[in-house]
Amino acid sequence: MELEPIFRDRAHAGRVLGKRVAEAVRDRSALVLGLPRGGVPVAFEVAQVLGAELDIFLVRKLGLPGQEELAIGAIASGGVRILNESLISELQLSLQIIDQITAREERELKRREELFRQGKPPIAVQGRAIILVDDGLATGASMKAAARALRLQGPKSITAAVPVAAQQTCDEFRMNVDEIVCAYTPAPFLAVGMWYEDFSQTTDQEVQQLLAEAAHRTY
C-alpha cells in the first residue's frame, strides 16, 4: 500500500491546522508558541489564521547516540528534563551517558535561545491561553517537556496542536495538556515526515525571518 502525503509543506500544514485550532480555541488573547525549528513555520501560519501573537518555546530531544531519532527524553527552557524511563531501562543506559547527552543538548538549546531571541525576552505566558505547535507528534517527548515547562509559568490553559500524529499518541497526550488538536491521525502512522511532500529541514535563518515577520504584523 502506497501512502500519499497530506501536506505540501509545513506552511500548508499550518494553514490546515490553523482552521482546526480556530474551532477549538476561542480566546482572542491566545499566544501561539512554535517548537523550533520545524514547528515554527507551522506555528507562523496558525498565528496568522488566529490573528495571534507568535513566539517560540525551546525544547530539545535527547536522542540516543548513533540513533538520534530515538528519543530517550527531552529538555525544555526552564531546566525541565523528561526521561523515557522504560526505554532507558530497556537499553540499559547509564546515568553518565544520559547526563552527557543532556549537557550536549543544553548547549544547543542555549545557542538557539541566544540566536532566535537576539537579546529580547520571551513573551510572558502567565494567565494566557497557550497554543503549543509542532510539525507532528511521534513519541511526544518534546511536546511533553514543553508542556511541563510551560505549566510552571502559570498559563491559563495549554492546547497542543499538530498537523499529524498517531491516534494513540494523540489520545495518550491528553493528560499532559488542557486540549489537543491533531488535524490528521492516519493509520498506519509510521513517521511525521511521511505525510509531507516537502519535509526538508527548517533552517535557523527561516526561523529568524518568520519571527521577525510575525513581530511586525498588526491586526
Residue pairs with C-beta under 8 A, 6 or more apart in sequence:
3 186
3 190
3 194
3 195
5 194
5 195
5 196
5 197
6 13
6 163
6 164
6 184
6 186
6 195
6 196
7 13
7 16
7 163
7 164
7 195
7 196
7 197
8 196
8 197
8 198
9 41
9 196
9 197
9 198
9 199
10 38
10 41
10 42
10 135
10 196
10 198
10 199
10 202
11 41
11 42
11 44
11 45
13 42
13 45
13 135
13 163
13 164
13 183
13 196
14 41
14 42
14 43
14 44
14 45
14 46
14 48
14 49
14 133
14 163
15 45
15 49
16 163
16 183
17 42
17 45
17 46
17 133
17 161
17 162
17 163
17 181
17 183
18 45
18 46
18 47
18 48
18 49
18 50
19 49
20 161
20 181
20 183
21 46
21 49
21 50
21 131
21 159
21 161
21 181
22 49
22 50
24 159
24 179
24 181
25 50
25 129
25 131
25 159
25 179
27 128
27 129
27 156
27 157
28 51
29 128
29 129
30 50
30 52
30 128
30 129
30 130
30 131
31 52
31 53
31 54
31 55
31 123
31 125
31 128
31 129
31 130
31 131
32 43
32 46
32 47
32 50
32 52
32 53
32 54
32 55
32 131
32 133
33 43
33 54
33 55
33 56
33 57
33 125
33 130
33 131
33 132
33 133
33 146
33 150
34 40
34 41
34 42
34 43
34 44
34 54
34 55
34 56
34 57
34 133
34 134
35 43
35 56
35 57
35 59
35 132
35 133
35 134
35 142
35 143
35 146
36 56
36 58
36 112
36 116
36 202
36 207
37 201
37 202
37 203
37 204
37 206
37 207
38 134
38 135
38 201
38 202
39 133
39 134
39 135
40 56
40 202
40 206
40 207
40 210
40 211
41 135
41 202
41 206
41 210
42 133
42 134
42 135
42 162
42 163
43 54
43 56
43 131
43 133
44 54
44 210
44 213
44 214
46 52
46 131
46 133
46 161
47 53
47 54
47 214
48 217
50 131
51 219
52 131
53 123
53 214
54 210
54 211
54 214
54 215
55 122
55 123
55 211
56 116
56 122
56 207
56 211
57 76
57 77
57 122
57 132
57 146
57 149
57 150
58 76
58 77
58 109
58 112
58 113
58 116
59 74
59 75
59 76
59 77
59 109
59 142
59 143
59 145
59 146
59 149
60 74
60 75
60 76
60 105
60 106
60 108
60 109
60 142
61 68
61 71
61 73
61 74
61 105
61 141
61 142
62 71
62 72
62 73
62 74
62 75
62 81
62 83
62 98
62 101
62 102
62 105
62 141
63 69
63 70
63 71
63 72
63 101
64 70
64 71
64 72
64 91
64 93
64 101
65 97
65 101
70 87
71 84
71 138
71 139
71 141
71 142
72 83
72 84
72 87
72 88
72 91
72 93
72 98
72 101
73 81
73 82
73 83
73 84
73 88
73 98
73 141
73 145
74 81
74 82
74 141
74 142
74 144
74 145
74 146
75 81
75 82
75 102
75 105
75 106
75 109
75 145
76 82
76 145
76 146
76 148
76 149
76 150
77 109
77 113
77 122
77 149
78 149
78 152
78 153
80 145
80 148
80 149
80 152
81 102
81 145
82 141
82 144
82 145
82 148
83 98
84 139
84 141
88 98
112 204
115 204
115 208
116 204
116 207
116 208
116 211
124 153
125 150
125 153
125 154
125 155
126 153
126 154
126 155
127 154
127 155
127 156
128 155
128 156
129 155
129 156
129 157
129 159
130 150
130 155
130 156
130 157
130 158
130 159
131 159
131 161
132 143
132 146
132 147
132 150
132 158
132 159
132 160
132 161
132 177
133 161
133 162
134 142
134 143
134 162
135 162
135 163
135 192
135 196
135 199
136 162
136 163
136 164
136 165
136 192
136 193
136 195
137 143
137 160
137 162
137 164
137 165
137 166
137 169
137 170
137 173
137 182
137 192
138 165
138 166
138 169
138 191
138 192
139 169
140 169
140 172
140 173
140 176
143 160
143 162
143 173
143 176
144 173
144 176
147 158
147 160
147 176
147 177
148 176
150 158
151 158
157 178
157 179
158 177
158 178
158 179
159 177
159 178
159 179
159 180
159 181
160 173
160 176
160 177
160 179
160 180
160 181
161 180
161 181
162 181
162 182
162 183
163 183
163 184
163 195
164 182
164 183
164 184
164 185
164 186
164 189
164 192
164 195
165 173
165 182
165 184
165 185
165 189
166 185
166 187
166 189
167 182
167 185
167 187
167 189
169 189
170 180
170 182
170 185
173 180
174 180
184 195
186 195
192 199
193 199
